[in-house]
Amino acid sequence: MTQTENQKTANSSTILGVDIGTTGMKMGVFRIADDTLSLVRQFSQEYEVNIYNDGLFGDIEQDKWKRAFAAGCKDMEDLIVDVDVISLSGTTPGLTAMDKDGQALYPAILMLDQRSRKQARFIIETVGMEHLLKTTANMPVAGGCSLASILWIKDNCPEIFGKTHKFGHSNTYIAHWLTGSFAIDPSSASLTALYNTVRNDLAWNEDIAVTFGLSLNQLPQIVPAYESVGRISKSLAQELGFRKEPPVLIGGNDAVLAAYSVGINEPGDVINVNGTCEITLVCLGKCLASANYNIRAHVLPDRWLTLHVMNAGGKALNWFRELFCSELSTEEFYNSFLPQAIETWLDCESGVTYVPYLMGSRYSQEPLKAQLLGLTQQTTREEILAGIVRGLCEYQKVHLEEVGRDVRLQNVIHVTGGATNPALMLAKSKWMRDCEYVYNEQSSMKGAAMLGQKYICS
């Protein structure tokens, strides 16, 4: 096929972007017209996450992912029939132990999970932090480290460990269900403590795996995010309403694809995501590992992204509203009270300090807690709220200053997420980094669809 014929094919293609989120699935049918990717229709369905054992355990049954996917196909059946490519975005890890047929042997262990603190410490003590950072680029932590969760299964459920054919993430599980192939992408593999994230060479680290009694045969093949792992099986295609048996792209981590969707591709590009968690991501041209933040391989070659996560970002603001401003509606709090508090204290000295670990820290082996310091009889709730906002901003400021010593940061920070507004952007420009802030609608689902466009046009 000639380049012109390829372009004509691309400009008549339909892509299904799928975001396997932590608490819900989003699916969108996109079309390419005049080289532009446009959303035709979308579907979303929430599902319940299991939080138990005093909040230390966080997991989900994988059937909920499959049922949500099937519901989306049914809801958009008139469009699903013409889909040319399916591209995945997934919550990471969503660590899943699977048998030879890809059936889940245990619920998917999520980032929220804290059961494997002992195993995370054991990994560090055994391998050494310096070696881990030089190879995997990440400090093992409970929930966020696949190897720690695998070792928890090995220690506590040896019969499941013995039956496991492959350990993978959410996109591994769904891709196998659709195609019969076991695979994972570099952005998802980055937080396993088993991937050569620094080299980003599509290879597992055999030395680390063997050290902990894990065979490389128990791990899925690592493939680039924009490559197909096979076509959806004929029987499943018919069951779900696909006419063309479209190829399935393994895709990538949801936060990375959200950044990709707004063009975070070049070294020094920055995005600040504001949801329940607050995450700042900086694009890197070389891997700069630190125990103070996570590193993920980008979905693009020769690129990495920092992930500096505050577990309680928007959650801290909601906590304050529910505790101190219960008489205010959500709209009154965010549209009036919060902007007024920030405006009042933006240029004033305040003795209130907020230590922001309301939901702990992903970068500490110890269970850190939040603190409010410097309160007096004259302290108002407006001053406390402004102190909380300033504490959150200063937490991200430290990250930008650390990375900025090695990377020239762009003078624009893309801001996104449901927990932001103009007042918070003004606070960020004062207390986080003095630069231009631009609000963008980001979407992991759109990022997945963009990978589909890249696949079709290549």
Backbone hydrogen bonds, N-H to C=O, Kabsch-Sander energy under -0.5 kcal/mol:
donor,donor_aa,acceptor,acceptor_aa,energy
6,N,2,T,-2.5
7,Q,3,Q,-2.2
8,K,4,T,-2.2
9,T,5,E,-2.3
10,A,6,N,-2.7
11,N,7,Q,-2.3
12,S,9,T,-1.4
13,S,10,A,-1.6
15,I,30,F,-2.9
16,L,85,V,-2.9
17,G,15,I,-0.7
17,G,28,G,-2.8
18,V,87,S,-2.5
19,D,26,K,-3.4
20,I,18,V,-0.7
20,I,89,S,-3.4
21,G,19,D,-1.5
21,G,24,G,-1.4
25,M,45,Q,-2.8
26,K,19,D,-2.0
27,M,43,F,-2.9
28,G,17,G,-2.5
29,V,41,R,-2.7
30,F,15,I,-3.3
30,F,28,G,-0.6
31,R,38,S,-2.6
32,I,13,S,-1.8
33,A,31,R,-0.5
33,A,36,T,-2.5
36,T,33,A,-1.7
38,S,31,R,-2.8
38,S,36,T,-0.6
40,V,29,V,-3.2
41,R,29,V,-1.2
43,F,27,M,-3.0
45,Q,25,M,-2.3
47,Y,23,T,-2.4
50,N,59,D,-3.0
51,I,49,V,-0.7
52,Y,57,F,-1.7
56,L,53,N,-1.6
57,F,52,Y,-2.4
59,D,50,N,-2.1
60,I,108,A,-1.4
64,K,61,E,-1.5
65,W,62,Q,-0.9
66,K,62,Q,-1.5
67,R,63,D,-2.8
68,A,64,K,-1.9
69,F,65,W,-2.3
70,A,66,K,-2.5
71,A,67,R,-2.2
72,G,68,A,-2.1
73,C,69,F,-2.1
74,K,70,A,-2.1
75,D,71,A,-2.4
76,M,72,G,-1.8
77,E,74,K,-1.2
79,L,76,M,-2.0
80,I,76,M,-2.6
81,V,77,E,-1.2
82,D,79,L,-1.5
83,V,80,I,-1.7
84,D,14,T,-3.0
85,V,14,T,-1.2
86,I,247,P,-2.5
87,S,16,L,-2.6
88,L,249,L,-1.3
89,S,18,V,-2.6
90,G,252,G,-2.2
91,T,20,I,-2.2
94,G,109,I,-0.8
95,L,109,I,-1.9
96,T,168,G,-3.2
98,M,96,T,-0.5
98,M,166,K,-2.8
99,D,103,Q,-2.1
102,G,99,D,-2.1
105,L,97,A,-3.1
106,Y,97,A,-0.6
108,A,60,I,-2.7
109,I,95,L,-2.2
110,L,58,G,-2.3
110,L,108,A,-0.5
113,D,110,L,-1.7
114,Q,56,L,-3.8
115,R,56,L,-0.6
117,R,114,Q,-0.9
120,A,116,S,-2.4
121,R,117,R,-2.3
122,F,118,K,-1.9
123,I,119,Q,-2.1
124,I,120,A,-1.9
125,E,121,R,-2.8
126,T,122,F,-2.2
127,V,123,I,-2.7
128,G,123,I,-0.6
128,G,124,I,-1.9
132,L,128,G,-2.2
133,L,129,M,-2.6
134,K,130,E,-1.9
135,T,131,H,-1.4
136,T,132,L,-1.9
137,A,132,L,-1.6
138,N,132,L,-0.6
144,G,142,A,-1.7
145,C,141,V,-1.0
146,S,144,G,-0.5
146,S,191,L,-1.4
147,L,192,T,-1.7
149,S,145,C,-1.7
150,I,146,S,-2.8
151,L,147,L,-2.7
152,W,148,A,-1.8
153,I,149,S,-2.2
154,K,150,I,-2.5
155,D,151,L,-2.6
156,N,152,W,-2.7
157,C,153,I,-2.9
160,I,157,C,-1.0
161,F,157,C,-2.1
162,G,158,P,-2.4
163,K,159,E,-1.1
164,T,160,I,-1.1
164,T,161,F,-0.6
165,H,98,M,-3.0
166,K,98,M,-1.8
167,F,218,Q,-2.9
168,G,96,T,-2.3
170,S,91,T,-0.8
170,S,93,P,-1.3
173,Y,169,H,-2.2
174,I,170,S,-2.2
175,A,171,N,-2.3
176,H,172,T,-2.1
177,W,173,Y,-2.2
178,L,174,I,-2.1
179,T,175,A,-2.7
180,G,176,H,-2.3
181,S,175,A,-0.5
183,A,181,S,-0.6
184,I,221,Q,-2.2
189,A,185,D,-2.4
190,S,186,P,-1.4
191,L,188,S,-0.8
192,T,189,A,-1.9
193,A,190,S,-0.5
196,N,203,A,-1.6
197,T,195,Y,-2.2
198,V,135,T,-2.2
200,N,196,N,-2.9
201,D,196,N,-0.6
205,N,194,L,-3.6
206,E,204,W,-1.0
209,A,205,N,-2.1
210,V,206,E,-3.0
211,T,207,D,-1.9
212,F,208,I,-1.2
212,F,209,A,-0.8
213,G,210,V,-1.9
214,L,209,A,-2.6
218,Q,215,S,-1.9
219,L,216,L,-1.7
221,Q,182,F,-1.1
223,V,184,I,-2.6
223,V,221,Q,-0.6
227,E,224,P,-1.8
229,V,248,V,-2.7
232,I,246,P,-2.1
233,S,178,L,-2.5
237,A,233,S,-2.8
238,Q,234,K,-2.1
239,E,235,S,-2.0
240,L,236,L,-2.5
241,G,237,A,-1.4
242,F,237,A,-2.5
243,R,81,V,-1.0
248,V,230,G,-2.7
249,L,86,I,-3.3
250,I,227,E,-1.6
251,G,225,A,-1.8
252,G,88,L,-1.5
254,D,90,G,-1.9
257,L,253,N,-2.4
258,A,254,D,-2.0
259,A,255,A,-2.0
260,Y,256,V,-2.5
261,S,257,L,-1.9
262,V,258,A,-0.6
262,V,259,A,-1.2
263,G,260,Y,-1.5
264,I,259,A,-2.0
265,N,263,G,-1.7
268,G,283,C,-2.6
269,D,266,E,-2.4
270,V,412,V,-0.6
271,I,281,L,-2.2
272,N,414,H,-3.2
273,V,271,I,-0.5
273,V,279,I,-3.5
274,N,272,N,-0.5
274,N,416,T,-2.9
275,G,273,V,-0.6
275,G,277,C,-2.8
278,E,310,M,-2.3
279,I,273,V,-2.4
280,T,308,H,-1.9
281,L,271,I,-2.9
281,L,279,I,-0.5
283,C,269,D,-2.5
284,L,304,W,-3.2
289,A,287,C,-0.6
290,S,137,A,-0.5
293,Y,290,S,-0.9
294,N,307,L,-2.4
296,R,305,L,-2.7
297,A,186,P,-0.5
298,H,303,R,-2.5
303,R,300,L,-0.9
304,W,284,L,-1.9
305,L,296,R,-2.9
306,T,282,V,-2.2
307,L,294,N,-2.3
308,H,280,T,-2.4
309,V,307,L,-0.7
310,M,278,E,-3.0
311,N,309,V,-0.6
313,G,276,T,-2.4
313,G,311,N,-0.7
314,G,275,G,-2.3
315,K,276,T,-1.7
316,A,313,G,-0.9
317,L,313,G,-1.1
318,N,314,G,-2.3
319,W,315,K,-2.5
320,F,316,A,-2.1
321,R,317,L,-2.4
322,E,318,N,-2.6
323,L,319,W,-2.0
324,F,320,F,-3.2
325,C,320,F,-0.7
325,C,321,R,-1.6
328,L,325,C,-2.0
333,F,329,S,-2.5
334,Y,330,T,-2.4
335,N,331,E,-2.5
336,S,332,E,-1.5
337,F,332,E,-2.2
338,L,333,F,-3.3
340,Q,336,S,-2.1
341,A,337,F,-2.4
342,I,338,L,-2.3
343,E,339,P,-2.6
344,T,340,Q,-2.3
345,W,341,A,-1.7
346,L,342,I,-1.3
348,C,345,W,-0.7
353,T,373,L,-2.3
355,V,353,T,-0.5
355,V,371,Q,-3.0
357,Y,355,V,-0.7
358,L,356,P,-0.9
360,G,357,Y,-1.4
364,S,361,S,-0.8
368,L,366,E,-1.7
370,A,357,Y,-0.6
371,Q,355,V,-1.7
373,L,353,T,-3.0
373,L,371,Q,-0.5
379,T,376,T,-1.2
384,I,380,T,-2.0
385,L,381,R,-2.5
386,A,382,E,-2.5
387,G,383,E,-2.1
388,I,384,I,-2.0
389,V,385,L,-2.5
390,R,386,A,-2.6
391,G,387,G,-2.4
392,L,388,I,-2.2
393,C,389,V,-2.3
394,E,390,R,-2.8
395,Y,391,G,-1.6
396,Q,392,L,-1.5
397,K,393,C,-2.1
398,V,394,E,-1.8
399,H,395,Y,-0.9
400,L,396,Q,-2.2
401,E,397,K,-2.5
402,E,398,V,-2.1
403,V,399,H,-2.6
404,G,400,L,-2.4
405,R,401,E,-0.7
405,R,402,E,-0.8
406,D,403,V,-1.9
407,V,403,V,-1.8
409,L,407,V,-0.9
410,Q,268,G,-2.5
413,I,436,E,-2.7
414,H,270,V,-2.3
414,H,412,V,-0.5
415,V,438,V,-2.9
416,T,272,N,-2.1
419,A,274,N,-2.4
420,T,417,G,-0.6
425,M,421,N,-2.0
426,L,422,P,-2.0
427,A,423,A,-2.1
428,K,424,L,-2.3
429,S,425,M,-1.9
430,K,426,L,-1.1
431,W,427,A,-3.1
432,M,428,K,-2.3
433,R,428,K,-2.2
435,C,433,R,-1.3
436,E,411,N,-2.2
438,V,413,I,-2.2
440,N,415,V,-2.6
442,Q,440,N,-0.8
447,G,443,S,-2.5
448,A,444,S,-2.2
449,A,445,M,-2.0
450,M,446,K,-2.5
451,L,447,G,-1.5
452,G,448,A,-1.6
453,Q,449,A,-2.1
454,K,450,M,-2.3
455,Y,451,L,-2.4
456,I,452,G,-2.4
457,C,453,Q,-2.3
458,S,454,K,-0.8
458,S,455,Y,-0.6
